[in-house]
Amino acid sequence: MRTRLASVLVVLVSALCLLASSAQGAEARKLRKSVKPTYPEMALKMRVEGIVKLEAVVGKDGNVSNVIVVSGPTLLKAAAVDCVKQWQYEPATDTTLVGIDVNFRIAN
């Protein structure tokens, strides 16, 4: 139990440090390439719509190295993460954390 708690604390502290060090740079990152999400078949059948809120860790080279789901409909989360992992940003001097909203709407 203590080992798991310690691991969770390390992850939280690391995330806070990354957020603190990159909060100013996140606004400056310009998106070079985006990929639209593929609507999951089950979500289409169930007519699930909504916004998936993500945080993407963007490396100095502009590649997305990690995507964290903040919130959103469960059936849409994996599709949102999969598309954002393919995004590319302009290179920068630091790794940054970028907030992203992926909007899923079914065309009528």
Summary of the structure (lengths in Angstrom):
residues: 108
radius of gyration: 15.7
end to end distance: 49.9
largest distance: 51.5
contacts: 284
relative contact order: 0.25
helix: 38%
strand: 30%
